[in-house]
């Protein structure tokens, strides 16, 4: 799936304080492996004193201790890119964000694979932590991306659908 930022017809990126370069630097939903380095590089900003990075990986268990996860598959609704942009722009508007990036993977993933990477750069660390927390929490709650888990015992379940 193609990146969702910068495509024609989409809303303008949120701007940093002072109206300079866009605060929302990278948004994407991809079916290829994610790069922590790419996301971290996207939020580099000399005016940021704090950058918070969150990396979500596929874990080997579900909420139940006896549920050994062997893999999962993420599926995104066609509106997921638009919703990801809405969530990102809201975070950029609510916090003193210098730069923000969020990338989510779709398709089949194995235990240990990176599923999501978000990063936020702000003037101070506390703001960066808070904005990053809001970004990942709102992404998980509001962006229509669902996971289908497969278990060692052959069972399967949808999460978030």
N, C-alpha and C positions, 0 to 999 in steps of 0.2 A: 504494500500500500504506500502511496506517495506521501511525502511530508505535507502537513496541513498549513504550514505558514507560508505567506507570500503568494498564495495562489490568487489569480484574478477573481474579482467578485467577492472576496472575503473582506471582513471588516478591517479597518486600518489597525496596525499594531499599537498597543498601548505605548505611550511615550514616557520617557523618564522626566523627572522634575527638571524644569528649564526648557523642555521641548526639544532636546537633542535627540540622539539615536533612540530607536525603539527599545523599550524595556523587555518586551517579549521577543526573544532572539531566536528560539528554536522550539517548534512544536511539531511532533510527528507521531504517526501511528504506522509501524513498520512490521513487515513479515520477515525481516532479516535480523541477525544478532545486533544488539545495542552496544554502543561504545560509551563508557563512562568518560573517557578522555574527550570525546566529541562534545558531550553535554557540558563538561567542566570548562572546556575552551570557549563554548558559546556564551558563557556568563562572565568571562573575564572582563573586569572593569577597574581601572585605576582609582576610581573614587569609592570603591566598595571596601569597607574594612572587614566585612564578614561575608563568607560564602558558605551556604549550607547545601550539602549534597545528600540525597537519599537514593539508595539503590535497593530495589525490591527484587528478590530472587525466588525461584520456585523451591519450596521446602519439601521435605520428604514425609510430611504428616499433615493431617487435617486437624480440626479442633478436637476430634476424638483420639485418645492415645493409641488405640488399636487400629487406626486407619492409616496404613502405610501408602503414601502417594507415590506412584511410579512415573507420572507425567501428567501434563495438562495441555489443554488447547484453549487459547484465547480467541474470542470472536468479537468483532466490533460492528455495531450498527452503522449504517451509512452516515448518520448524523454525528458520529463520535468526534470527528475532526472539528466540527462547528462547536460542539459542546466543550471540547478541550480548549479551544480558543476563548470561549466565553469564561470558563473557569480561570484560565491564566490571566486574562485581562482584568477580571474582578480582583484577583490577588494583587496584580500590579497597581491597581487603583487604590486598594485598601492599605497598602504598606509602602514604605519608601524604597521601592524596588529599583535598583540600578539595572539589573538584568535578570532574566528568568528563562528557563528552558525546561521542557517536559517531553519525554519520548516514551511511548508504550509499545510493547511488542504484541503481535497477534500471530496465530498459528500454533503449531505443535512445539512445546517446550519440554525439556527434561529437567529433572531435579538438579538444582545448581545454576540453571540458566538465568540470565537477567531478564526480568519481565517489564520493569519500569525504572526509569531514571529521571529524577527531577533535581534541579539546582536553582537556587535563588541567591543573588548577590545584593546586599544592602549596605548602607553606611556603617552599620554596627552588627555584631554577631547576634544579639537578642532579636533584632528585627529579621535577620536572615533565618534564624531558627523558626520563628513564629510564622513567617511567610511560607517557608518550605513545608512546615507542618500543615498549614491551611491548604497549600497547593496539592499535596498528596492526598489529604483527607477528602477534599472536594472532588478531586479527580476520581478517586475510588467510589465515592458516593453518587456523583452526578454524571459522569461520562459513561455512555452505554457500551461498556466493554465487559464481557462475561467470560468466566472460565468454566471449562468442563474438565473435572478431575477424574483420573483413572487410578484405581487402587490395586494393590498387590493381589487381593483376593478376587479380582475381576470386576468388582463393583465400580460404578461410575455415578457422578452427581454433578449437577450444574450449580455454580455459585454466582449469585448476583443476577440471575436471570428472572 
